Amino acid sequence: MSVLIAGAGIGGLAAALSLHAAGVGSAVVESAREIRPLGVGINLLPHAVRELIELGLGDELAAIGVATAENVYGDRFGRRVFTEPRGMAQGYRWPQYSVHRGELQRLLLTAVRERLGADAVRTGARVVGFDGSGEGAGPRERGGVRVRVLDRATGTVEESAARALIGADGLHSAVRAALHPQDGPLLWSGIRMWRGTTRAEPFLTGRSMVIVRDGDAELVAYPIGGGRVNWVCQVRVSEPGPLTGDAAWNRVGRLADVLPYFDHWRLGWLDVPGLLMNSGEILEYPMVDREPLPWWGSGRVTLLGDAAHPMYPVGANGASQAVVDARVLARELARADDVPTALARYETERREATAAVVRANRAMNRAGARTPEELARVTDTYRDTTGSDVRTLNARASLSCR
């Protein structure tokens, strides 16, 4: 029996590659009928880049990403408040990459199909239920988890045995919902986000990320290669509380809703109104997370990535933590005598670590730091809290089990 991974996002595909590298068989089912390079830009922090390089994807990452060299904090007049080196310029042994999320997903998907086989990822298939007791399984499957998968094309539900079920099915995870039926609602920060990419020349060093705040409005912008600049506009429009509406990553936004907050910004080295007006598709999204879970899984079923620990994107850590999840999961499954023990060890290592990131992202979002000294303190504290201190990461042993 193979490990079954629900979800072919960044976390699920990284898990498949990690399990393969560890000598553990797996298969992936993805609800979408077609995996297309959707989305906008994201950042991969050095602790995730390290893991992908160890999986043999270093050259491919370098080809699609921009190695970010600095974060520049400023005001709406273009004046620098604080500058912090990033990636290898900060002393890490591995770079930080800014990439297009869809291109990263396509890179991982190609690698999975090349290494695991063309049929390793099944699309148009959604996990709709499971039974982890192993009852009724044949001799070769005894002790496995029985997984029910809906074929979206035919409407039929198939049942099969898996060595383990990994819920990497994102923010609206069906696996999480089955494990935690009393889970509370998504929690909204009160901030609405508009995201897009624009054909534009890089600014400042060409490898700079900028974070500019003016009152309740904030802009994050950085190049992602291919002559594109990714931008995120964040505006506080409400007090924090439970989310009552939709939280779909690919909801189309309107320029008329976001431009009035930024049309008076004049940075000099970056035309903010032009960046927004010349963008391709604009996506609108509420900044949400969930309370950290007291436990992730049970027996042969567990969670990974956004399904386990959705977090605010303020620390650029969501995809990075999913990659680290995948590597720890594969290591534990490869070296444990039985699956439940392996998954329990994986959860023990990752649950509190990712809960700390969720809480640190909330703290970063609330931080009103604007002086250089305050910003330096906040960013240093964030690295310490989230386990991404330069010396700690550089000295840590590899997560590979081989």
VOLO-847338 format. One record per residue: x, y, z of N, C-alpha, C, O in turn. Coordinates in steps of 0.02 Angstrom, whole numbers, plus 50000, padded with zeros to 5 digits. Example, Ala and Ser with C-alpha at 12.3 -4.5 7.8 and 13.67 -1.06 7.14 Angstrom:
2
506604971650390506154977550390506604983550390507124983450423/506424988850354506844994750357506455000250394506705005750402/
//
This chain:
402
500424994050000500005000050000500445006250000500975006450030/500195011349965500535017749963500215022650011499645021650033/500575027850028500295033550064499875037450014500095038849959/499275039350034498835043349992498845050550017498735051850075/498995055149971499035062249987498445065749955498355065449894/498025068949995497465072849969497705079949957497855083550004/497725082049894497935088849878498595089149841499095086649865/498585092249782499195093049741499425100249741499645102849690/499375103449799499675110049806500415109349822500705103949814/500715114649844501435114549858501605109549912502085105749905/501205109349966501345104650020501255097449999501675093250015/500705095949964500585089149944501095086549895501315080749901/501295090549846501805088449798502485087849831502865083249815/502655092349876503285091749913503285085449955503815082249963/502705083549983502665077350021502785071349977503155066749996/502495071249917502605065649871503335064949852503605059349851/503665070549838504375070349821504805068149880505275064449872/504635070549939505005068749999504925061350016505415058050033/504325058850010504205051750024504575047449973504875042349991/504565049349911504925045649859505675045549875505995040349869/505955051249894506665051549910506835047249970507395044849977/506345046150015506445042050074506285034750063506335030650109/506085033050002505935026049987505235023950006505105017950013/504785028650014504095027250033503645028749974503665034349947/503235023949953502795025049896502205029449914501955029249970/501975033349866501395037749878501035039049813501295037849758/500415041449820500015043749764499645049949787499515050849846/499465054249739499145060649754498475060949719498425059349660/497945063249754497305064649722497165072049731497265074849785/496935075149678496815082349676496115083649650495905081049599/495735087849687495045089149670494975092849603494505091449565/495425097449588495375101149525495455096449466495855091749467/495065097549414495095093249355495725094549314495965090149277/495995100549320496605102349285497035106649331496785111349362/497675105049335498125108949377498445114249332498865112649290/498245120449342498495125949302498915130649345498815130949406/499375134249315499815138649354499455144949377499575150449351/499015144149426498605149749451498955153349508499465151049534/498685159049526498925162649584499395168349566499445170449508/499735170749617500205176349608500855174449643501015168549649/501235179349665501895177949692501875175549765501425177349803/502365171549783502485169649852503235169749865503635170349818/503415169149928504115168649946504265161949977503875159250015/504835159249959505105153249990505705155350032506205157650006/505645154450098506175156450143506735151250143506635145550121/507335153150168507905148650163507785141650192508065136750166/507375141050246507285134350274506885129850227506965123750231/506475132650183506125128650133506565127550072506575122050043/506925132750051507365132049993507885126550006508045122649961/508135126350067508615121050084508325114150069508655109950039/507695113050090507395106450081507285104850007507385099149987/507085109749968506975108549897507635107449860507655103549813/508155110849882508815109549852509045102549868509315099049825/508925100249930509115093449949508705088249912508905082449908/508125090249886507725085749844507955086049771507645082949728/508485089749756508755090049689508415095049643508445094249582/508105100249671507735105049631508055112049630507735116949612/508685112449650509025118849655509065122649590508915128649588/509265119349536509325122849472508655125149446508595130649419/508145121049454507475122849431507205128849469506895133349440/507315128949535507095134649575507445141049554507125146249546/508095140649544508485146549524508245149249456508275155249443/507995144749414507775146849347507115150549348506995154749305/506675149049397506015152249397505955157849449505465161649447/506435158449495506355163149550506865168749548507345168649510/506735173649590507195179249602507475178449673507085177849720/508125178249679508445177549745508415184249782508815188749769/507925184949826507825191249861508435193049904508695188849940/508655199249898509255201449932509115206049992509525206450038/508535209449992508395214150046507655215350054507275214950005/507455216850115506795219650130506895226950146507305228750187/506505231150113506545238350124505875240650152505355239950119/505875243350213505275246150243505295253650230505795256950241/504725256350207504715263450193504045266650204503575263350227/503995273050186503355276550191503115278250120503455276750071/502525281250115502215282150050502555287550008502375288549950/503055290850035503445295749997504095292749972504505296249942/504205286249984504805282849959505405283250004505945281149986/505315286050064505875286550111505975279950147505495276950172/506595277750150506755271550185506715272550260506975277550286/506405267850294506395267850367506885262750394507225263950443/506925256950360507345251550385507475246850327507025245350287/508095244450322508275239550270508595233550303509035234250346/508385227650282508635221450311508855216850255508465215650209/509475214250257509675209350206509265202950213509015201350267/509205199350158508825193150157509215187650123509675189050083/509035181450137509345175850104510085175350117510315176250174/510465173950065511185173050073511525179550093512055179450125/511235185250075511515191650096511455192550172511815196650201/511005188750203510915189150276511355184050313511395184150374/511685179650275512125174750305511885167650301512235163050322/511285166550274511045159650264511455156150211511735159250167/511485149650217511835145650167511405144350106511635141550056/510775146350109510295145250055509935151850040509835155850086/509735152949978509395159249961508675159349983508395154150003/508375165149980507655166049984507425167549913507725171749879/506905164149890506665165149822505975168249822505535166249861/505865173049778505205175549762505005172449695505365173149645/504445168949694504235165149635503495166049624503125168249668/503275164349564502565163849550502315157249576502595151949561/501785157549617501545151449650501375145949599501545140149609/501035147849545500835142849496501435139649462501415133749445/501965143549450502565140749418502925136049466503205131049444/502925137649530503225133149579502825126649582503115121249584/502165127149583501755121149584501875116849522501905110749526/501935120049464502065116349402502755112949404502825107349381/503255116449432503915113449440503875107049482504165101849464/503525107449539503465101749583503055096149550503235090249557/502525097949515502115092949480502515089249428502465083149422/502915092849390503335089649339503825084749371503915079149347/504125086849427504605082449461504255076249488504535070749484/503655076949516503285071149541503135066249485503245060249493/502895068649429502735064149374503355060949344503325055149322/503905064549343504525061649316504785056249363505025051049339/504755057249428505065052749476504595047149498504815041449509/503945048649506503475043749531503065040449477502765035149488/503055043349418502655040649364502125045549341501885049749379/501935044849277501465049549247500785049349281500425054349279/500605043749312499945043149344499985044149420499515042349455/500525046949444500605047849516500125053049545499955052749604/499895057749503499425062849524498785062049484498775062749423/498255060549520497595059649488497175065949499497065067849557/496965069149446496565075249452495815073549449495615068049430/495415078449468494685077449468494465072249518493945069049508/494845071349572494695066249622494755069349691495265072449708/494225068749731494195072049796494075066949852493635062649847/494475067249904494365063049963493735065549997493675071450015/493255060850008492625062750039492495059050105492005060250139/492945054350123492865050850186493405045650194493765043950147/493455042950255493955037850268493775034150332493385036550373/494065028250339493995024150398494685021450415494955017450377/494965023650470495645021750487495705015450528496255013850550/495155011850538495185005950582495525000050549495804995750584/495504999650482495794993950448495334987950446495524982750419/494744988350475494284982650476494044981150406493894985650367/494014974850390493774972650326494304972650272494164970650215/494914974650287495444974650238495714967550229495694963450274/495974966250169496274959750156496934958950192497164963750224/497244953050188497854951750225498414956650209498784958650254/498474958550146499024963150128498864970350147499314974550149/498224971750161498024978650176497844979750249497704985350269/497854974350289497624974950358498024980350394498634980650389/497664984350431497994989750467498024996250428498255001250454/497784996150365497795002250326497185006550340496765004750380/497155012150305496585016650310496185015850245496465015950191/495535015150252495085014650194494865021750175494585025350216/495005023650114494875030450091494355030450036494395026449989/493855034750042493345035449991493495041649949493585047149975/493535040549884493725045849837493175046749785492965041949752/492945052949779492435054649729492775056249663493215060549659/492555052749610492765054449542492285059949517491705058549505/492525065849509492095071549493491805071049423491285074049409/492135067349378491885066749309491275062049306490805063349268/491285056649345490755051749342490265052149400489705049549396/490475055349455490055055649514490085049449557489725048949607/490505044649539490555038549578491065039349634491545043149629/490955035549688491405035549745491745028749748491425023549751/492405028849748492805022849751493115022249820493255027349853/493235016249842493565015149906494195011049895494195006149858/494725013249926495365009649919495745010049985495595014150028/496235005649991496645005550052497285009450041497575009449987/497505012850094498135016550092498515015150156498225013750208/499165015550151499585014750210499455020350260499465019250321/499345026350234499175032150275498825037150231498905036950170/498435041650261498105047050225498375053550252498355054850312/498615057750206498895064250223498435069650195498375070350134/498115073450238497685078850216498095085150202498245088950248/498265086050139498615092050117498155095950071498375098950022/497515095950088496995098750044496785105750062496215107750050/497245109650091497175116750094496715119550148496515116150194/496565125950140496205129750190495515126750205495295126850262/495195124050154494525121150163494565113550161494175110150127/495035110850198495205103750197494615099350218494315100250271/494455094450174493945089450191494205084650244493825082250286/494845083150242495135078550291495125081750360494945078550409/495305088050364495275091550429494555091850455494435090650514/494085093250410493385093750432493145087050460492745087050508/493365081450431493165074850457493505073350524493185070450568/494125075350532494485074250594494245078850650494235076950708/494055084950631493875090150680493195093150661493165098950641/492655089350668492005091950647491775097950688491335101750665/492045098950747491855104650789492335110650780492315115350819/492755110250729493235115650717492875122250709492355122650677/493155127450737492845134050733492905137150664493215134150620/492615143050655492645146350590493325149250575493755149850620/493435150950512494025154850495494005161450533493475164350543/494585163750553494635169950592494925175450548495475174750521/494545180750541494745186250497495105191650537494885193650591/495665193850510496065198950542495745205850538495945210450573/495235206550495494955213150480495285216450421495095221950401/495785213050392496155215750336495935212350271495905206250268/495795216350221495645213750155496265214650111496595219850114/496405209550071497005209550030496805209349956496355205749936/497165213349916497115212949844497805211149818498305214049840/497835206449772498475203949748498485203849672497965202749640/499075204949643499125204649571499855204549549500305205249590/499955203649485500625204149455500575208949396500075209249360/501115212749387501135217949335501785217449297502315216449326/501745218049231502345218549190502685225149206502435230449190/503265224749238503615230849260504345229149273504525223449286/504755234249269505455233349284505565232549359505205235749398/506045228449379506205228149451506445234949476506645239149436/506415235949540506575242349570507145241549620507325236049639/507425247249640507985247449687508535242849664508825244049610/508705237449701509265233149680509075228349625509505225149595/508425227849609508185222649564508005216249600507685211849571/508225215649662508065209749704507815212049772507935208849823/507465217649771507205220649833506465219049842506085219149794/506285217749903505585217449923505445223749964505845225550007/504875227049951504715233049988504075232050027503605228850004/504065234750088503485234850131503365242050151503765245050188/502825244950126502675251950136502005252550171501515249550149/501975256350225501365257150264501185264450271501625268750282/500535265750266500275272550279499595271750312499095270250278/499565272650377498945271750413498705264550411499075259950431/498095263450386497815256750383497965253150317497725247650306/498355256350274498515253450209499255251350207499685254850232/499385245650175500065243250169500155240050100499715236650075/500745241150071500935238150007501545233750017502025235750050/501515227749990502105223449985502215222149911501745220149876/502825223149886502965222049815503655219149807504115220849844/503725214649757504375211649743504365208449673503835206249650/504945208149640504975205049574504955197449580505225194549628/504635194149531504605186849531504865183849467504725178149450/505265187749430505555185249368505085186149309504485187449317/505355185349249504955185949189504705193049177504185193949145/505055198049204504845204949195504205206649232503835211149212/504075203149288503465204249326503615206449397504105204349428/503195210849422503215212749493502565210449525502025211849501/502645206849581502065204749619501905210049671502355212949701/501265211349681501075216349731500495213749773500065210049749/500495215849835499955214349882499765220849917500185224049947/499125222649912498865228449948498435226050005497965222149995/498585228350065498215226250124497915232350157498245237350169/497265231950171496915237550201496475234950258496085230350249/496555237950317496125236150373495445239450363495395245550361/494925235350358494255237950344493765236050400493185238150398/493985232050448493535229750500493935227750561494545227150558/493595226850617493905223950675493975216350665493585213450628/494465213250697494545205950691493925202250717493575204650762/493805196350688493255192250711493155186350666493515185650616/492665182050680492525176250637492335178550567491995183650558/492555174850517492385176450447491685174050432491525168250444/491275178350404490595176450386490505175350312490005172450291/490975177550271490925176750199491385171350172491565166650208/491555172050109491955167050074492695168650081492895174450091/493115163450077493845164350078494145160050023494485155150036/494025162049961494275158549903494885162249876494855168349864/495445158549866496065161749844495985165149777496315170249764/495565162549733495535164949664494915169249650494695169649593/494645172449702494085177049692494335183349657494835186249678/494005185349605494215191149565494045197549603493495198449628/494545201949606494445208449638494375214049588494475212949528/494195219949612494075225649568494575231249583494695233049640/494865233949529495325239549536494995245349573495315248749613/494355246649559494005252249589493965251749665493895256749699/494005245649691493955244749763494615246149799494615248349856/495175244849765495825245349798496195251849781496545254549823/496125254349720496525260049698496435266249741496925269649754/495835267949765495765274049805496205274349867496375279749891/496395268549894496835268549953497555270249936497935272149981/497745269649872498455270149853498585275149797499165276049778/498075278449770498195282649711498585288949726498805292449680/498685290549791499065296549808499785294849830500155299249850/499965288449826500635286449847501145288349793501015287249734/501705291249814502235293149768502915290949797503225294649835/503125284949778503755282349804504355284949765504915285049791/504255286949703504805289249661505105283549621505125283849560/505345278449656505665272849622505175267149605505375262049576/504535268149623504015263249605503355266949597503125270249644/503045266249539502405269549525501845265049551501625260449516/501625266349612501125261949643500455262149607500185256849592/500165268149592499535268049555499605264549487499155260849467/500165265649453500275262349389500335254849396500105251049354/500645252649451500715245549464500035242249469499915236849442/499575245449504498915242649512498505243149448498175238349429/498535248849414498125249749354498345245449296497935243649253/498985243749293499245239749237499285232349252499565228449214/499005230449309499025223349328498585219249282498125221749250/498745212749279498285208149248497705207049295497435211849323/497505200949304496955199549349497125201449421497675200249444/496635204349455496705206049525496305201149566495735199649551/496615198449618496295193649663496165197049730496585200849754/495585195649759495395198649823495315193049874495025187849860/495565194249935495565188949985495575191950055495945196750067/495175189150101495225191450170495815188050205495915182050197/496205191850243496765188850279496495184850339496245187750387/496535178250334496235173950385496735168850410497245167450378/496585166050468496925160050492496435156150534495835157550533/496675151150571496275147450619496655146750684497265147550685/496295145450738496625143850800497025137350791496785132650760/497635137050817498025130850813497645125050845497325125850897/497685119250813497325113350838497695110250897498305110550901/497325107150943497645103450999497955096950976498395094251010/497715094350920498015088350889497825088550815497315091450796/498245085450774498125085650702497745079550678497225080250645/498005073550694497725067550664497635061950714497725062950774/497465056150688497335050350730497525044150691497325043350633/497895039650722498065033350690498475034450627499045036750629/498165032850571498515033150506498315039250465498445039450405/498005044150496497785050150460498075056250494498055056850555/498335060850454498595067150482498515072650431498265071650376/498735078650450498665084650409499355087550393499845086050426/499365091950342499995094950320499835101650288499325102450255/500275106550298500205112950265499605116850289499435116650348/499265120450243498705124650262498135120750294497765123550334/498065114450278497555110350310497685109750385497215109350425/498315109650404498505108850474498575115450510498375116050568/498845120550477499025126750512498965132850466499465136050451/498355134550444498275140650404498515146750443498365147250503/498865151150410499165156850445499135163050402499055162650341/499175168950434499225175150397499845174950353500345172050372/499815177950293500395178050249500905183450266501345184850225/500865186550325501305192150340502035190150349502475194250341/502165183950366502855181750376503145177950317503705175350321/502775177650261502995174050201503185166950217503675164250191/502785163750261503005157350290502535151550274502715145850289/501955152750244501475147350234501735141650192501745135950215/501955143050131502215137850088502855134850116502975128850109/503265138950147503895136550175503775131450230504115126350233/503285132850274503145128050328502855121650300502975116250328/502465121950246502205115850215502755111450188502725105350194/503275114550159503845110650133504205107150191504395101350185/504315110750246504645107650303504205102050332504465096750350/503545103150336503095097750356503225091450315503305086050342/503255092350249503335086650204503975082750218503975076650217/504505086350231505145083050242505155079150308505405073550311/504875082150361504855078750425504395072650421504555067350448/503825073350387503365067750378503715061850345503665056250368/504075063250291504405057950254504945054650297505015048450296/505315058550333505845055750376505545051050427505805045550438/505005053050459504715048950512504395042650483504445037250514/504065043050426503765037150396504295032150373504185026150373/504875034750353505405030350330505755026550386506005021050376/505785029550446506185026450498505785023250555506075019950597/505125024350557504735021450611504525014250594504475012450535/504395010250645504185003350635503465002850612503274998150578/503045007650631502345007450611502105014550596502375019450620/501575014850556501325021350532501065025750588501255031650591/500625023350632500375027850685500935030950727500895036850745/501455027050741502015029850778502365035350738502545040550765/502455034050674502785039050631502385045550628502675050950634/501735044950619501325051050614501285054750680501255060850682/501295051050735501295054250801501945058150811501945063750837/502515055250790503155058750797503175064950752503425070150773/502915064250692502875069950647502465075550678502675081350678/501885073950706501465079050736501805082150797501755088150807/502135078150836502485080750895502995085950876503075091050909/503355084650822503875089350801503595095650768503865101050776/503045094850730502825100350688502235104350717502165110250700/501825101450759501215104950780501375111250820501135116650804/501785110650872501945116450913502375121450874502315127550883/502815118850832503245123350793502825127750746502955133750740/502335124750713501915128750667501425133050705501255138450682/501185130750763500755135050804501125141450824500825146850827/501775140750838502175146650854502205151550795502205157550805/502225148850734502235153150675501565156750667501545162650651/501015153050678500355156150674500315162050722500085167550704/500535160950784500505166350834500985172050817500815177850827/501575170350791502055175550772501795179750714501915185750712/501455176650667501175180450611500635185250636500575190850611/500235183050684499735187550713500085193550747499855199150739/500615192150783500975197450817501285202350766501275208450777/501555199650711501835203950659501295208350629501415214250614/500705205450620500155209250590499935214950636499745220350612/499965213950701499755219050749500295224250762500155229750786/500915222550747501475226850765501415233750732501285234250672/501495238850772501475245650745502165248650737502235254750730/502675244350738503365246750737503505250750674503335248550619/503815256550682503985260550624504685263350627504955265350575/504995263750686505685266150690506155260450670505965254650675/506755262150648507235256850630507355251950688507395245950678/507405254650748507545250250806506955245550818507055239650833/506345248050813505755243850824505695238550770505555232750786/505815240350708505765235550654506305230150661506165224250649/506905232050679507435227050689507245222250745507355216150739/506965224850799506765220550855506215215650833506235209750850/505715218250797505145214050777505385208550730505185202750738/505795210150681506015205050634506485199950667506455194050650/506905202150712507345197450748506925192750792507055186750794/506435195550826505995191450868505625186350825505545180550846/505405188450767505035183850723505475177850703505245172150705/506085179150684506535173650665506665168950724506655162850716/506775171750783506885167550842506275163250857506345157250870/505685166250854505075162650871504915157150821504665151850840/505055158450758504855153650706505415148750687505345145050639/505955148650724506485143750712506895145050650507195140350624/506905151250626507275152650564507875157050576508115160550531/508135157050637508745160650652509305158250607509365152250593/509725162850583510235161150533510705155650560510805150550526/510985156650618511465151750644511135145050659511435139850648/510525145250683510165139050699510045134950636510175128950636/509795138250584509665134550522510315132050490510345126350467/510825136250488511445134250457511765128250492512095124150460/511665127750558511975122350597511545116050602511795110750620/510895116650585510455110950593510625105250545510805106350488/510555099250570510665093350528510125092950475509585095750482/510265089450421509795088550367509185084650392509235080350436/508595086250364507985082550379507935076250338507475072150348/508375075350291508365069250251508515063250294508935063550339/508175057650281508295051650320508835047350290508995042050316/509135049650235509675045750202510315049850201510825047450175/
//
